[in-house]
């Protein structure tokens, strides 16, 4: 079947209130647009602004730009009002182009006007959930900060915001479906009383053109190399990873590389542990794939996560995942990874020790992980997302 024929099946309005193709969720949105296009969807992407230009098949519109080059400064209105402006403009476009759209894909805090317009037009809406239920996220992060006596600075993600939470709760209630990228995200919504029928499972991915496995031979004679990549913050559980590493035998002749910026005050909270000779604080890096190809293990002992893109990238680079069950990572314990219960320091320590001592197991897990990489690409994620749209339409 030709791509043009397939495209007639699902015509999607992809609404994203931020800068398509930038970092973090902006990268996720960019890859979803590309994946949908390659899977055969007819995509209209209405975005706040765009750092990258999508393929010609994708119809791109910008809601927060002045002419071709200028963007409305975020400081002019603030992120919240900018998202609302994007949402309002997208809803008006939808009202005049409803016959061109089968399904609408939205993002949090920039969805409500569009959801309501789509509902009047009889068009189903799926809303991306790049993270857990926001109420749960606020609760568990606040709890963790209390456990380690840390105050999260104002303005940082997951600092409680009553206005944002109220807005998102309304979006959850009024949207037709919520897109959950991991079982963990899905469970946080079920625990909050959401119907399973409202939740749809999809996945994220990694860019195989930029990321590939290294030659991480499981050599018993060399020290184990573990890497952490991401914002250094209590939510990511770096304090658990650090304690487990220092308590393990691997710290005697191995290396633990920490890549990322620290939330103010958190580095000081970790104290002298960071001065251990096996710890390397590398800060923000632009060569993460290469550093991962030099590493045996990727650690992410999060207490709350959506489905961290870095876990896909780590697997794509040949690292064995050493993650918590709250990381949203696509993996299975003792099949292609080692998974510990969130906050279980003893289990994480024992996993590091086991892989340090049993390099045959390390090699087996790595081989199994690498053998499944074709299921973890953004191309595969785009195909799955298109299947999820069809599920929503069928319901």
N, C-alpha and C positions, 0 to 999 in steps of 0.2 A: 504494500500500500504506500503510495507516495505521501510525502510530508504534507503537501497542500491538501490532500484528501483527509488525512488524519486531523489537520487543524480545524476542520469544519465541526468536529465533534465537541470540542470545548473551547469557548471563547471567554477568556479570563480578563477581568480588570484587576491588575495587581497594584494595590495602593500602598505606598510606602512614604511616610512623612519626612524622612531624613535624606541624607546624601547618598544616593545609590552608588555603590562601588568603593566607598571609603572603608574604614575598619570596622571590626566587630559585627554588630547586627547589620550594618550597611553592606558588609561583605557577604553576609548570609543572603540578604535580599538580592544582591547582584547575581550570586550564583544560582539562586532559585529562578530568577528571570531567564538566565542562560539555559538552565536545565529544562525549564518548561518549553522554551523555544526549540531546543534540540529534540525534546520528546514529542513535538508535534502540536503543541498548544498554540492557539492564536492569542498572543499576549499584547494587551494594552497596558503599559506601565506608566502610572501617574505617580510621580515622585516629587518630593520637596525640591531636590536638585540632583544633579548627577555628576560624579567625578569621571565616569567612563561612559562610552557610547555603546549601547547594545547592538546586536546584529540588525540589519536593515528590516528583517521580518517583524521585529518588535516595534510597536508604535509607542513612542516616548513623548510624554507631556510633563512639564515642570510647573509646579504650583507656587513655588517660593522663589522664583527668579524674576529679575527685571530685564527684559530683553534677552539676548542670547548669552551674555557673559556675566551679568551682575546678579548676585543673589541678595535677597532681603537679609540684612544682618540679623543673626539670632538675638543679639543683644537689644535690638530694637523692640522686639515683642516678648522675648523669652521663649525657651524651648516649648513650654506648654501651649502658649498662645499660637506659636508657629505651627504646631501639630494640629491645633484646632482650625487654623486658617486653611491648612492643606486639606483637612477633612471636609470643610465646608465647600471648598472649590471642587473637590472630587465628587461630592454628592451632587452638585449642580451639573457637572459634566455627565454623570450617570443618568440624571433625569432626562437629558436631551439625547442620550445615546443608548437607551435601555435595550433597543432591539438588536444591538451589536454585542451584547454581553450575556453569557450563560451563568457565570458565577463570579463572585467578588472575593478577593483575598485581601485582608486588611491587617494592620499592625496595631498594637496597643497604643492608647492615648491619641490616636489619630483616626478613629473609626466610627464614632457614634452617629454623626450626621449621615455618613455613607451607609451605615447599617440601616438606619431608619428610612432612607430613600430607597434602598434595595428592597426592604420589606414591603413598602407600598407598591413596588413594581413587581413583586413576586420573584425576585432573584435571590438565590441562597447566598449567604455570606459565611466564609470560613475566616477565623481570626488566628493569626500566628501567636503562639505562646512560646517565645524564645527562652522563657524561664518558668519556674514553678508558679503556682497560685501566689499572687503578690502578697496577699495577707499572710500566707504561710511563710514566705520569704522574709517579710519584716519580722515575724515572730521568732523564727529560728536564728536569724542573724543577731537580733537583739539579745536573745538568750545566750548565744555564743560569746558575744562581747561581754556580757555579764560574767560568764564563767572565767574569762581571762582578765577581767577588770580593765576593759579597754573601751574607750568612748569613740565611736565612729564620727569623724569630722562631718560637719554640715556640708551638704552638696554631693556627698559620695553615694554611689548606688547602694540601695537597700537601707539607707537611712530613712526612718519612717516618715511618710508624707501622706497625710490624711486626705488631701485633695486628690492626689494621684490615685490613691487606693479607691476612693469613692467613684472616680471616673471609670477606672478599670472594672470595678464590680458591675457597673451599669453596662459596660460593653460586654462582659461575660454573659450577663442575663439576656441582653437583647440580640446578640449575635446567634446565628443558627448553630454553628459548630466551632469548636476550639481545636486547633492543630497542635498536638502534643508530640515533641520530637523524641521523647523517651518514656519508658515505663514509670520512672520516678515522677516526672511532671504529671503524667496521667493520674498517678496515685494521689498526689496532693489535691487534685480537683475532686476525685472521688471521695476523699476524706472530708472535703468541705461540702459534700452533699450533692454534687453534680451527677446527673444521669450519665451512665456509660454511653448512651446513644448520642450525647452531645459532643463526645470526645472522639477525635480521629487521630490515628497514629501515622506520622510520617517520619522522616529522618533528615539529617544534614549530611555533609560529606567533606571531601578534601580534593584539592586540585592536583591530579596525578601528573600534570605537565610541569609542575613546580616542585613536587614532593615525591620522593621515591626511597626505597629502603637502602641502607648502607650495608657494609660488610661486617655486621656486628657478630663475629664468630664467638660462640660461647667458650671462651678460653679460661680454664680453671686457674691458670697461672697469673692472670692479670686482675687488678682490682676492679670491682664492680663500679660502673658509672651510672648515676641516676640524675635525672634532670627534672626541674620544675619550670614551667613557663606560664606566665599570666600575671595579673595584678596581684601583688603581695598584700593580702588582706585576710582578716579572720574568716570570712565566708569561705575562702578557698582552702582553709585548713592547713596552711603552710606550717603553723606551729606544731601540728600533729606529725607532719612529714619530717620536720626537723628533729623532733624528739625521738621519733622512731629510728631515723637514720643514726643518730648519735648513740642510741642504745643497742644498735646492731653491730655485729662483727664486721660488716662491710665498711664501716667508717674507719677501720684500722688501716686499710691500704687502698680504699676506693675514693671516689670523688662524687660530690653532690653539687651540681651546678644549679644556681637559682637565677632565673632570667625574668626580669620584670621590675617595674617601679613599686615602691612601698607606699601604702597609704600612710600619711603623716602620723607618727607616733608608734606605728606597728613595729618598725625595725628596732626601735628602742625597747619595746616590750619583749622582743625575742632575746635581747641582751647578749651576753657573752657566748651563747650557743653559736652565733654566727662567726665567732672568731676561731672555731675549731679548724685545724689545718686541712681537713678534708672538704670544707665548705668553700665554694667559689661564688661570690656575689657578682654577677655579670651585668645587672641592670637591664635596661631596654636594649634589645639586640635586633639587628636586621638580617642575621644569618642563622635564624632558628632551625630551618631544615638541616643545615650542615651540622649544627650542634646536636640535633637529635640523632643524626646518623652516626655520631660518635658515642652515643649513649646506649646502655643496655636497657634501662628502665625509664619510664615516664611516670612520675608520681602526681596524683591529684586527689588529695584526701578531703575534698569539699564536704561541707555540711549541707549545701544547697546549690543546685545547678540545674540548668535546662538540659542541654546536651552539648557539653563544651566542645567547640570546634577543634580545640587543640588536641583533644583525645583522638579525633579522626586523623589529624596531621601527624601525631606521634606514631600511630599504627602505620600510616603510610610511609613513615621514615624508618620503620623497622624496629621501633621500641616496643618492648613488652609493657603493657599497661599495668600499673600498680595503683588502683583507684578505689574510692569509696563507692558504696551503693547509692550515694546521693549525687554522683558526678554526672549521671545521665549518659555515661559512656556505653557505646554499643560493643559489648564483649561478654564473655562468660567465664566464670571462675574455674580455673584449672583446665580450661579448654583452650583459651588463647590469651588469658590474662590472670591476674590475681586481684580479687575483689574483697575488700574488707567492709564491715559495717561501719557507717559513719561514726566517728569519734572513738573507734575501738583501737586504741594505741597499741595494745598488746598484739592484736592480730596483725596490724600493719608491720610492727617490728618483726614478728615471726615470718611474715612473707618475705621481707628483705633478707633475713637470715637464710631462709630456705633457698632462695634463688642464688644467694651468694655461695652457698655450700653445694647446691645441686645444679651445676651448669648444664647437665643433660636436660633437666626439666626446663631450664631457661631457653635452651635451643628448641625444644619441642613446642613450647608456647609461642616462640617467635615464628617458627615455621607455620604453625596453624594460623597465626594472626595474618601473616603475609599471604597465605593461600586464599584468604577471603577478601582481599583488598578491592577486587572488582565490584563488590557489593557496597563499598563505602565511598565511592566517588560522588562528586556532585552530579555527574551524568546519571548515575543510579538514583540519586535523590530526586532529580527532576522527573524521572519516569515514575517513581513512587508517588510524588506529589500529584501528578496527573491522574494516577489511579485513585488517589484520595478524593480529588475533585469529582470523579465519576461516582464514588461511593456517596458523596454528599448529594449529587444530583439524583441518584437512584433512590435515596431515602426520601 
